[in-house]
Amino acid sequence: AHYNVAIAASGFEQWKIVDAPLAVRQELRVDATLVVGSIHESVQVTGANASSIDTESASINAVYSANDAVNLPTNSRASANGTSGLSLIGTLPGVQSDQGSFALQGGLPFQTEVQVDGITIQSATGNSPIQDAMPSTDAIAEIRADGVLNNAEYGQPGEVTFTSKAGGNRYHGSAYWYFQNSGFDAIPFGAASKPHKVGNTFGGRMSGPVVIPHLYDGHDKFFFYAGYEGYRFPQQVPKQYVVPTEAMKNGDFTNYSAKGFDGLTNPFTGGSYGNALPSGAINAAAQKFLQFFPNPNFGNVTSFTDGQNPNYYVNQDASQHSNQFDVRPDKYFGSNQKFLLWGRYSYKNFPTNSPESLNVPSAQNTNVNHSLTTSLNWTIKPTLINEFRFGFTLSTNGASDTFNGKAFTEGLGLVGLQNLFYNGIPEIDFQHLSSLKADRLTQLNKSKTYVYTDSITWVKGNHDFKFGADIRTLEAITPSEFNGSDNYGTFGYSNAGNAVGQYTGVDFADFLIGIPNNTFYDVVQQDNDGVSIHYHFFAQDQWRATPNLTVSYGVRYEYHPGYY
């Protein structure tokens, strides 16, 4: 933001600074000198003459403007990870990206908090920032990172703040479109062809005063900002599997070869099946699982050698798209605009297709985010200001599959399965064949954080006091998993170190007759659902002891009880 400040006194020339830049959370010091003279004369300086060095705070910080956010060479527009501007943090000086989190100025990743308009976007399920709880890149006004010697107002050694754009007295609008395809991509290593890829990101924004002709004129008091961003990214990902031949699925191992294999053993009699299982020997449950194993389509599709390379190649659909809306109204009330009420709401729905193993129907990764900030600023008097904020960050993400795994599993005839309260299928493991590891087909994570803050800023003489409280309610809902497919069962068909079936001499034949050589079963009773309330209180002071010495000090208390 840019500000004009004027100082006038009788017997002195008027002093004025024009277009002074003030970054988010910045304390800017500008020294004014009044010269004896007529009030009709004036001394004017421009914002460019204001020092860009922050001499009022001991913290080390870095700031990006709206132009930086839009023009930096980071692919936040149409990347394979969507359109989140969170990746911009990694380009700030002193920041290192770390698997979705950020280490700031030597701190650890969990010691950095990311906020948007003063409301945290840290996930209640894992303390990392929620990537898609951000406003669109075009809606970002500023980004600021504060690290070493942060004030008591902030709870973490590292704080990153995004500020959203607001409307003004003039109407502004823009539209954009970004496009990419696979023209300059290489064929992925091991793939037979180049996956399809066409990406489009498009959107627009509008801001200005709220005006209803002949009814209401919002100039200088009521403003709006609204934006939309769409993202379309149809794509495929190459997958390679080792699958049994069609003959093997029918119990015929005539064209199967492995070290030491000379026919199938009948584990019930100790005799030999020869090279083929009798039709009556194939287990009914195993027969139902065969729908998930496609026939080979690469290389020699009629023969199989134990330990061979993948024989089934497929480009599976991993398309993704998103729709995002950002809205922000700002309204001044009262005489001399003593009250400012504003809010920002962002919504983003970002579903992606998620291929499952083998022929299991693909899941869809749900990713729905709602974030809200509301703020009421009350200028009690020029030296005393109160600000109250309420906001929330709500996120739901995880896989959801339309395939009814519970009904499929209940139809297998397995005995002893308990509490199938989630959608899944049993896990089938082989040594050299591709295993069936879809496991839990539907698993949603939910993070719910509600924030209530209030702070008072009081300027008294050479002191800038600030007192405040920050109370947060958190709820984390996550799938509870232990091993394999848990309640649905895990079945292994291999000996350690090789793929020779323990019973018939071929692991896949062991599967067909329904005799695993190892199993694992556990019962998960329910998913995790934890709730907690975090309390934060602080008091701080910036004391300008002398013109050349500013003393910053403060105290902060936090209470974080465990989840219940």
C-alpha positions as CSV (number, residue, x, y, z in Angstrom):
1,A,0.0,0.0,0.0
2,H,1.1,3.6,-0.6
3,Y,0.2,6.6,1.6
4,N,0.4,10.4,1.6
5,V,1.2,12.1,4.9
6,A,1.2,15.9,5.6
7,I,2.3,17.8,8.6
8,A,1.5,21.5,9.1
9,A,2.1,23.9,12.0
10,S,1.8,27.7,12.4
11,G,5.0,29.5,11.5
12,F,6.4,26.6,9.6
13,E,6.4,25.4,6.0
14,Q,4.1,22.5,5.4
15,W,5.9,19.1,5.1
16,K,4.4,16.3,2.9
17,I,5.4,12.9,1.7
18,V,3.7,11.4,-1.3
19,D,3.2,7.8,-2.3
20,A,5.2,6.3,0.7
21,P,5.2,2.5,0.3
22,L,4.2,0.4,3.4
23,A,4.5,-3.4,3.3
24,V,2.4,-5.8,5.3
25,R,3.4,-5.9,8.9
26,Q,6.1,-3.2,8.3
27,E,6.8,-0.4,10.7
28,L,8.1,2.4,8.5
29,R,10.0,5.3,10.0
30,V,10.0,8.6,8.1
31,D,11.6,11.6,9.8
32,A,10.0,14.9,9.0
33,T,11.7,18.3,9.4
34,L,9.7,21.5,9.7
35,V,11.4,24.6,8.4
36,V,10.5,28.0,9.6
37,G,8.5,29.8,7.0
38,S,5.1,30.5,5.7
39,I,2.4,27.9,5.8
40,H,1.7,28.7,2.2
41,E,5.1,27.2,1.3
42,S,5.7,23.5,1.4
43,V,8.4,20.8,1.3
44,Q,7.4,17.7,-0.5
45,V,9.3,14.4,-0.8
46,T,8.3,11.3,-2.6
47,G,8.0,7.7,-1.3
48,A,11.1,6.8,-3.2
49,N,13.1,8.8,-0.7
50,A,11.8,6.7,2.2
51,S,14.3,4.2,3.4
52,S,13.7,0.6,2.4
53,I,15.7,-0.6,5.4
54,D,13.5,-1.5,8.3
55,T,15.1,0.3,11.3
56,E,12.1,-0.1,13.6
57,S,12.2,-3.9,14.0
58,A,15.0,-6.3,14.8
59,S,13.4,-9.1,12.8
60,I,14.9,-10.2,9.4
61,N,12.2,-10.1,6.7
62,A,11.5,-10.3,3.0
63,V,8.6,-8.9,1.0
64,Y,7.1,-9.6,-2.4
65,S,4.6,-7.3,-4.1
66,A,1.6,-8.3,-6.2
67,N,3.7,-7.8,-9.3
68,D,6.4,-10.1,-7.9
69,A,3.7,-12.8,-7.2
70,V,2.4,-12.7,-10.8
71,N,5.7,-12.3,-12.6
72,L,8.1,-14.5,-10.7
73,P,9.2,-17.6,-12.8
74,T,7.3,-20.1,-10.7
75,N,4.7,-22.4,-12.2
76,S,1.7,-21.6,-10.0
77,R,-0.5,-21.2,-13.0
78,A,-0.7,-24.6,-14.8
79,S,1.6,-27.0,-13.1
80,A,0.9,-30.7,-12.5
81,N,0.3,-29.7,-8.8
82,G,-2.5,-27.2,-9.7
83,T,-2.6,-23.5,-9.3
84,S,-1.7,-22.7,-5.7
85,G,0.6,-19.7,-5.0
86,L,2.0,-21.4,-1.9
87,S,5.1,-22.3,-3.9
88,L,6.0,-18.6,-4.1
89,I,7.2,-18.9,-0.5
90,G,10.1,-21.1,-1.6
91,T,11.6,-18.2,-3.7
92,L,11.8,-15.7,-0.7
93,P,15.3,-15.0,0.6
94,G,16.2,-17.3,3.5
95,V,13.5,-19.9,2.8
96,Q,14.0,-23.5,2.0
97,S,11.2,-25.7,0.7
98,D,10.8,-29.1,2.5
99,Q,8.1,-31.5,1.1
100,G,5.2,-29.1,1.3
101,S,6.5,-27.1,4.3
102,F,9.1,-24.3,4.6
103,A,12.2,-23.8,6.7
104,L,12.8,-20.1,7.3
105,Q,16.1,-18.6,8.2
106,G,17.6,-21.7,9.7
107,G,14.5,-22.8,11.6
108,L,12.8,-26.2,11.2
109,P,9.8,-26.6,8.9
110,F,7.4,-27.1,11.8
111,Q,8.5,-23.8,13.2
112,T,7.1,-21.8,10.3
113,E,3.5,-20.7,10.2
114,V,1.7,-19.5,7.1
115,Q,-1.2,-17.1,7.4
116,V,-3.6,-15.5,4.9
117,D,-4.9,-12.1,6.0
118,G,-4.0,-13.0,9.6
119,I,-5.7,-16.4,9.7
120,T,-3.6,-19.5,9.8
121,I,-3.8,-22.1,7.0
122,Q,-1.8,-24.7,8.8
123,S,-3.4,-28.1,8.7
124,A,-4.8,-29.4,11.9
125,T,-3.9,-32.9,10.8
126,G,-0.2,-32.4,10.3
127,N,0.9,-28.8,10.8
128,S,1.9,-28.2,7.2
129,P,0.3,-25.3,5.3
130,I,-2.7,-26.3,3.2
131,Q,-1.7,-25.7,-0.4
132,D,-5.1,-25.0,-1.8
133,A,-6.5,-22.9,1.1
134,M,-4.8,-19.9,-0.7
135,P,-6.4,-17.2,-2.7
136,S,-5.5,-17.3,-6.4
137,T,-2.1,-15.8,-7.4
138,D,-3.9,-12.9,-9.0
139,A,-5.6,-12.1,-5.7
140,I,-2.4,-11.8,-3.7
141,A,-1.4,-8.2,-2.8
142,E,1.8,-8.9,-0.8
143,I,3.8,-11.8,0.8
144,R,6.0,-11.2,3.8
145,A,8.3,-13.6,5.6
146,D,9.6,-12.7,9.1
147,G,12.2,-14.9,10.9
148,V,14.9,-14.1,13.4
149,L,13.9,-12.0,16.4
150,N,10.1,-12.1,15.6
151,N,7.9,-10.1,17.9
152,A,5.9,-11.7,20.7
153,E,2.8,-11.2,18.6
154,Y,3.8,-14.1,16.5
155,G,4.0,-17.6,17.9
156,Q,6.5,-19.2,15.7
157,P,10.1,-18.2,14.9
158,G,9.1,-18.1,11.3
159,E,6.0,-16.3,10.0
160,V,4.8,-16.0,6.4
161,T,1.9,-13.7,5.7
162,F,-0.1,-13.4,2.5
163,T,-2.3,-10.4,2.1
164,S,-5.2,-10.4,-0.3
165,K,-6.1,-7.6,-2.7
166,A,-8.9,-5.1,-1.9
167,G,-10.9,-2.7,-4.1
168,G,-10.4,1.0,-4.4
169,N,-12.0,4.1,-5.8
170,R,-11.2,3.2,-9.3
171,Y,-12.5,0.2,-11.3
172,H,-9.9,-2.3,-12.3
173,G,-10.3,-5.6,-14.2
174,S,-8.2,-8.1,-16.0
175,A,-8.5,-11.5,-17.7
176,Y,-5.8,-14.2,-18.4
177,W,-5.2,-17.5,-20.0
178,Y,-2.2,-19.9,-19.6
179,F,-1.7,-22.9,-21.9
180,Q,0.8,-25.8,-22.0
181,N,1.0,-29.2,-23.6
182,S,3.4,-32.1,-24.0
183,G,5.1,-30.7,-27.2
184,F,8.4,-30.1,-25.4
185,D,8.1,-33.1,-23.0
186,A,10.3,-36.2,-23.4
187,I,8.9,-39.7,-23.3
188,P,9.1,-40.8,-19.7
189,F,11.8,-43.4,-18.9
190,G,10.4,-46.9,-19.4
191,A,7.2,-45.7,-21.1
192,A,6.2,-46.8,-24.6
193,S,4.6,-43.5,-25.5
194,K,4.3,-39.9,-24.4
195,P,1.4,-39.4,-22.0
196,H,-1.3,-37.0,-23.2
197,K,-1.1,-33.5,-21.6
198,V,-3.0,-30.3,-22.3
199,G,-3.2,-27.7,-19.5
200,N,-5.3,-24.5,-19.4
201,T,-5.6,-22.0,-16.6
202,F,-7.9,-19.1,-17.1
203,G,-9.7,-16.5,-15.1
204,G,-10.4,-12.8,-14.4
205,R,-10.8,-10.3,-11.6
206,M,-12.7,-7.1,-11.0
207,S,-12.5,-4.5,-8.2
208,G,-13.7,-1.0,-7.4
209,P,-16.2,1.0,-5.4
210,V,-19.7,-0.4,-4.8
211,V,-22.0,1.9,-6.7
212,I,-25.8,1.5,-7.4
213,P,-26.8,4.3,-9.8
214,H,-29.2,6.8,-8.3
215,L,-29.3,4.8,-5.0
216,Y,-25.8,4.4,-3.5
217,D,-22.3,5.8,-4.1
218,G,-19.6,3.8,-2.3
219,H,-16.6,6.0,-3.3
220,D,-14.3,6.5,-0.3
221,K,-16.3,4.1,1.9
222,F,-17.4,0.8,0.3
223,F,-15.2,-1.4,-2.0
224,F,-15.2,-4.8,-3.5
225,Y,-12.9,-7.4,-5.1
226,A,-14.0,-10.5,-6.9
227,G,-12.0,-13.1,-8.9
228,Y,-12.4,-16.4,-10.5
229,E,-9.8,-18.9,-11.6
230,G,-10.4,-22.1,-13.6
231,Y,-7.9,-24.9,-14.2
232,R,-8.2,-27.8,-16.7
233,F,-5.5,-30.4,-16.9
234,P,-6.5,-33.6,-18.7
235,Q,-3.5,-35.9,-18.5
236,Q,-2.4,-39.5,-18.4
237,V,0.3,-41.2,-16.4
238,P,2.3,-44.3,-17.7
239,K,2.0,-47.4,-15.6
240,Q,3.7,-50.8,-16.0
241,Y,2.6,-54.0,-14.4
242,V,3.7,-57.7,-14.4
243,V,0.5,-59.7,-14.9
244,P,-0.3,-63.3,-15.4
245,T,-1.2,-64.6,-18.9
246,E,-4.8,-65.4,-19.8
247,A,-3.9,-69.1,-19.7
248,M,-2.4,-68.8,-16.2
249,K,-5.6,-67.2,-15.0
250,N,-7.4,-70.2,-16.3
251,G,-5.0,-72.5,-14.4
252,D,-2.9,-73.5,-17.4
253,F,0.9,-73.1,-16.7
254,T,2.1,-74.9,-19.8
255,N,4.0,-71.8,-21.0
256,Y,5.2,-70.8,-17.6
257,S,8.9,-71.1,-16.8
258,A,10.9,-70.7,-13.6
259,K,14.1,-72.1,-12.1
260,G,13.4,-75.6,-10.9
261,F,9.8,-75.6,-12.1
262,D,8.7,-79.0,-13.6
263,G,5.0,-79.0,-12.9
264,L,2.4,-78.1,-10.3
265,T,2.3,-80.0,-7.0
266,N,-1.1,-81.1,-5.5
267,P,-0.6,-79.9,-1.9
268,F,-3.6,-82.0,-0.8
269,T,-2.4,-85.4,-2.0
270,G,1.4,-84.8,-2.5
271,G,0.9,-85.8,-6.2
272,S,1.2,-83.7,-9.3
273,Y,-1.3,-81.6,-11.2
274,G,0.9,-81.6,-14.2
275,N,1.0,-78.2,-16.0
276,A,-2.6,-77.3,-15.4
277,L,-5.0,-77.1,-12.5
278,P,-8.2,-79.0,-12.8
279,S,-11.2,-76.6,-13.3
280,G,-12.6,-77.6,-9.9
281,A,-9.5,-76.8,-8.1
282,I,-9.7,-73.0,-8.6
283,N,-11.0,-71.3,-5.5
284,A,-14.3,-69.3,-5.9
285,A,-12.9,-66.3,-4.1
286,A,-9.7,-66.3,-6.2
287,Q,-11.9,-66.5,-9.3
288,K,-13.6,-63.2,-8.3
289,F,-10.3,-61.4,-7.9
290,L,-9.2,-62.2,-11.5
291,Q,-11.3,-59.3,-12.8
292,F,-8.5,-57.0,-11.4
293,F,-5.7,-58.6,-13.4
294,P,-5.6,-57.5,-17.0
295,N,-4.2,-59.6,-19.8
296,P,-0.7,-58.8,-21.0
297,N,-0.4,-56.4,-24.0
298,F,3.4,-56.0,-24.3
299,G,6.0,-58.5,-25.4
300,N,5.1,-62.2,-25.6
301,V,1.6,-62.3,-24.2
302,T,1.2,-66.0,-24.2
303,S,4.2,-67.1,-22.2
304,F,5.5,-66.1,-18.8
305,T,9.0,-66.3,-17.2
306,D,9.3,-65.8,-13.5
307,G,11.1,-62.5,-12.8
308,Q,10.4,-61.0,-16.2
309,N,10.0,-57.4,-17.1
310,P,6.6,-55.7,-17.2
311,N,4.2,-57.1,-19.8
312,Y,1.3,-54.8,-19.4
313,Y,1.7,-51.1,-20.3
314,V,-1.1,-48.6,-19.9
315,N,-1.5,-44.8,-19.7
316,Q,-4.0,-44.3,-16.9
317,D,-6.2,-41.2,-16.6
318,A,-4.9,-38.8,-14.0
319,S,-6.8,-35.7,-15.1
320,Q,-7.4,-32.8,-12.8
321,H,-9.4,-29.6,-12.8
322,S,-10.3,-26.8,-10.3
323,N,-12.6,-23.9,-9.8
324,Q,-11.7,-21.1,-7.4
325,F,-13.6,-18.0,-6.3
326,D,-12.2,-15.1,-4.2
327,V,-14.4,-12.3,-2.8
328,R,-13.5,-9.4,-0.6
329,P,-15.7,-6.4,0.5
330,D,-14.3,-3.5,2.6
331,K,-16.7,-1.0,4.3
332,Y,-15.9,2.1,6.3
333,F,-18.4,3.3,9.0
334,G,-18.9,6.2,11.3
335,S,-17.6,9.8,11.4
336,N,-14.1,10.1,10.2
337,Q,-14.3,6.5,9.1
338,K,-13.5,5.2,12.6
339,F,-14.7,1.7,11.8
340,L,-13.5,-0.6,9.0
341,L,-15.3,-3.9,8.5
342,W,-13.9,-6.2,5.8
343,G,-13.8,-9.8,4.9
344,R,-12.4,-12.3,2.4
345,Y,-13.8,-15.6,1.4
346,S,-12.0,-18.1,-0.8
347,Y,-13.4,-21.4,-2.1
348,K,-11.5,-23.9,-4.2
349,N,-12.6,-27.3,-5.5
350,F,-9.7,-29.3,-6.9
351,P,-10.6,-32.9,-7.7
352,T,-8.1,-35.2,-9.4
353,N,-8.4,-38.7,-10.9
354,S,-6.2,-41.1,-9.0
355,P,-5.4,-44.4,-10.8
356,E,-5.5,-47.5,-8.6
357,S,-3.4,-50.6,-9.1
358,L,-4.1,-53.0,-12.0
359,N,-7.8,-53.0,-13.1
360,V,-9.2,-51.6,-9.9
361,P,-11.5,-48.6,-10.9
362,S,-9.8,-45.3,-10.4
363,A,-10.5,-43.2,-7.4
364,Q,-11.0,-39.5,-7.3
365,N,-8.9,-37.4,-4.9
366,T,-11.3,-35.0,-3.3
367,N,-9.8,-31.6,-2.4
368,V,-12.3,-29.0,-1.2
369,N,-11.1,-25.9,0.7
370,H,-13.0,-23.0,2.3
371,S,-11.1,-20.1,4.0
372,L,-12.6,-17.0,5.6
373,T,-11.3,-13.9,7.2
374,T,-13.4,-11.1,8.8
375,S,-12.0,-8.1,10.5
376,L,-13.4,-5.1,12.5
377,N,-11.0,-2.2,13.0
378,W,-12.0,0.5,15.5
379,T,-10.0,3.7,15.7
380,I,-10.9,4.7,19.2
381,K,-8.6,7.7,18.9
382,P,-5.6,8.3,16.7
383,T,-3.3,6.7,19.3
384,L,-5.6,3.8,20.3
385,I,-6.8,1.2,17.8
386,N,-8.6,-2.1,18.4
387,E,-8.8,-5.0,15.8
388,F,-11.0,-8.1,16.1
389,R,-10.7,-10.9,13.6
390,F,-12.6,-14.1,13.1
391,G,-11.8,-16.7,10.4
392,F,-11.6,-20.3,9.5
393,T,-9.8,-22.7,7.3
394,L,-11.7,-25.9,6.4
395,S,-10.2,-28.6,4.2
396,T,-11.3,-32.0,3.0
397,N,-9.0,-34.1,0.9
398,G,-8.4,-37.8,0.2
399,A,-9.4,-40.6,-2.1
400,S,-13.0,-41.6,-2.8
401,D,-13.8,-44.6,-5.0
402,T,-17.2,-45.4,-6.5
403,F,-16.3,-49.2,-6.6
404,N,-18.2,-50.9,-3.8
405,G,-15.4,-52.8,-2.2
406,K,-17.4,-53.7,0.9
407,A,-20.1,-55.5,-1.2
408,F,-17.4,-57.2,-3.3
409,T,-15.5,-58.5,-0.2
410,E,-18.7,-59.7,1.6
411,G,-19.4,-61.7,-1.6
412,L,-16.1,-63.6,-1.4
413,G,-17.2,-65.8,1.4
414,L,-14.3,-65.0,3.7
415,V,-14.9,-65.9,7.3
416,G,-14.1,-63.8,10.3
417,L,-14.0,-60.3,8.8
418,Q,-15.0,-57.6,11.2
419,N,-16.3,-54.0,11.2
420,L,-16.0,-53.1,7.5
421,F,-17.0,-49.5,8.2
422,Y,-14.9,-48.1,5.3
423,N,-14.7,-48.9,1.6
424,G,-11.8,-51.2,0.7
425,I,-10.8,-54.6,-0.7
426,P,-8.3,-57.2,0.5
427,E,-4.7,-57.0,-0.4
428,I,-3.1,-59.7,-2.5
429,D,0.7,-59.8,-2.5
430,F,3.1,-61.6,-4.9
431,Q,6.9,-61.7,-5.1
432,H,7.3,-61.0,-8.8
433,L,3.8,-60.4,-10.1
434,S,2.3,-57.0,-9.5
435,S,0.4,-57.1,-6.2
436,L,-3.2,-55.9,-5.7
437,K,-2.7,-53.1,-3.2
438,A,-5.7,-50.8,-3.6
439,D,-6.5,-51.5,0.1
440,R,-8.6,-48.6,1.5
441,L,-10.5,-47.2,-1.5
442,T,-12.1,-44.3,0.4
443,Q,-10.1,-42.3,2.9
444,L,-10.8,-38.7,3.6
445,N,-8.8,-36.3,5.8
446,K,-10.6,-33.3,7.3
447,S,-8.9,-30.2,8.9
448,K,-11.1,-27.7,10.6
449,T,-9.5,-24.6,12.3
450,Y,-11.5,-21.6,13.7
451,V,-9.6,-18.6,14.8
452,Y,-10.6,-15.7,17.1
453,T,-8.2,-12.8,17.7
454,D,-8.3,-9.4,19.3
455,S,-5.5,-6.9,19.7
456,I,-5.1,-3.3,20.9
457,T,-2.4,-1.0,19.7
458,W,-1.7,2.0,22.0
459,V,0.8,4.7,21.1
460,K,1.9,6.5,24.3
461,G,4.8,8.9,24.1
462,N,7.9,7.0,22.9
463,H,6.1,3.7,23.4
464,D,4.1,1.5,20.9
465,F,2.3,-1.0,23.1
466,K,0.3,-3.9,21.7
467,F,-1.7,-6.5,23.6
468,G,-3.7,-9.4,22.2
469,A,-5.2,-12.8,22.3
470,D,-5.5,-15.6,19.8
471,I,-7.8,-18.5,20.4
472,R,-8.1,-21.4,18.0
473,T,-10.4,-24.4,17.9
474,L,-9.0,-27.3,15.9
475,E,-10.5,-30.6,14.7
476,A,-8.5,-33.3,12.8
477,I,-10.2,-36.3,11.2
478,T,-7.9,-38.8,9.6
479,P,-8.2,-42.4,8.5
480,S,-6.8,-44.9,11.1
481,E,-4.6,-47.5,9.4
482,F,-2.2,-50.0,10.8
483,N,-1.0,-52.5,8.1
484,G,-2.0,-53.7,4.7
485,S,-5.7,-53.7,4.2
486,D,-6.4,-53.9,7.9
487,N,-10.1,-55.0,8.4
488,Y,-10.3,-56.4,4.9
489,G,-7.3,-58.7,5.3
490,T,-3.8,-59.1,3.7
491,F,-2.8,-62.3,1.9
492,G,0.7,-63.2,0.7
493,Y,1.5,-65.8,-1.9
494,S,5.3,-66.1,-2.0
495,N,8.3,-67.4,-0.1
496,A,11.0,-65.1,1.1
497,G,13.5,-64.3,-1.6
498,N,11.8,-66.0,-4.5
499,A,8.5,-66.5,-6.3
500,V,8.2,-70.3,-5.9
501,G,4.9,-71.0,-4.4
502,Q,5.2,-72.9,-1.1
503,Y,2.4,-75.4,-2.0
504,T,2.0,-75.9,-5.7
505,G,5.5,-74.6,-6.7
506,V,4.1,-71.4,-8.3
507,D,2.8,-68.4,-6.2
508,F,0.0,-67.5,-8.6
509,A,-1.2,-71.2,-8.6
510,D,-1.2,-71.0,-4.8
511,F,-3.5,-68.0,-5.1
512,L,-5.8,-69.8,-7.5
513,I,-6.3,-72.7,-5.2
514,G,-6.8,-70.3,-2.3
515,I,-3.8,-71.2,0.0
516,P,-1.7,-68.2,1.1
517,N,1.6,-68.9,2.8
518,N,1.2,-65.8,5.0
519,T,-1.7,-63.6,6.1
520,F,-2.1,-60.5,8.3
521,Y,-5.3,-59.2,9.9
522,D,-6.1,-56.5,12.3
523,V,-9.3,-54.6,13.2
524,V,-9.5,-50.8,13.2
525,Q,-12.5,-49.8,15.2
526,Q,-12.8,-46.2,14.0
527,D,-11.0,-43.3,12.4
528,N,-9.2,-40.6,14.3
529,D,-11.3,-37.6,15.3
530,G,-9.4,-35.2,17.6
531,V,-10.5,-31.8,18.9
532,S,-8.5,-29.2,20.8
533,I,-8.5,-25.5,21.7
534,H,-5.3,-23.5,21.7
535,Y,-4.8,-20.3,23.7
536,H,-2.3,-17.6,22.9
537,F,-1.7,-14.3,24.7
538,F,0.9,-11.6,24.2
539,A,2.1,-8.1,25.3
540,Q,4.9,-6.2,23.6
541,D,6.4,-2.7,23.3
542,Q,8.5,-0.8,20.9
543,W,10.3,1.8,23.0
544,R,12.1,4.5,21.1
545,A,14.6,5.2,23.9
546,T,16.7,7.7,21.9
547,P,16.6,8.8,18.2
548,N,19.2,6.2,17.5
549,L,18.0,3.4,19.8
550,T,14.8,1.4,19.7
551,V,14.2,-1.3,22.3
552,S,11.8,-4.2,21.4
553,Y,10.5,-6.4,24.2
554,G,7.5,-8.6,25.0
555,V,6.1,-11.7,26.5
556,R,3.9,-14.5,25.0
557,Y,2.1,-17.3,26.7
558,E,0.6,-20.3,24.9
559,Y,-1.5,-23.2,26.2
560,H,-2.0,-26.2,23.8
561,P,-3.9,-29.0,25.5
562,G,-3.9,-32.4,23.8
563,Y,-6.6,-33.6,21.4
564,Y,-9.6,-35.3,22.9
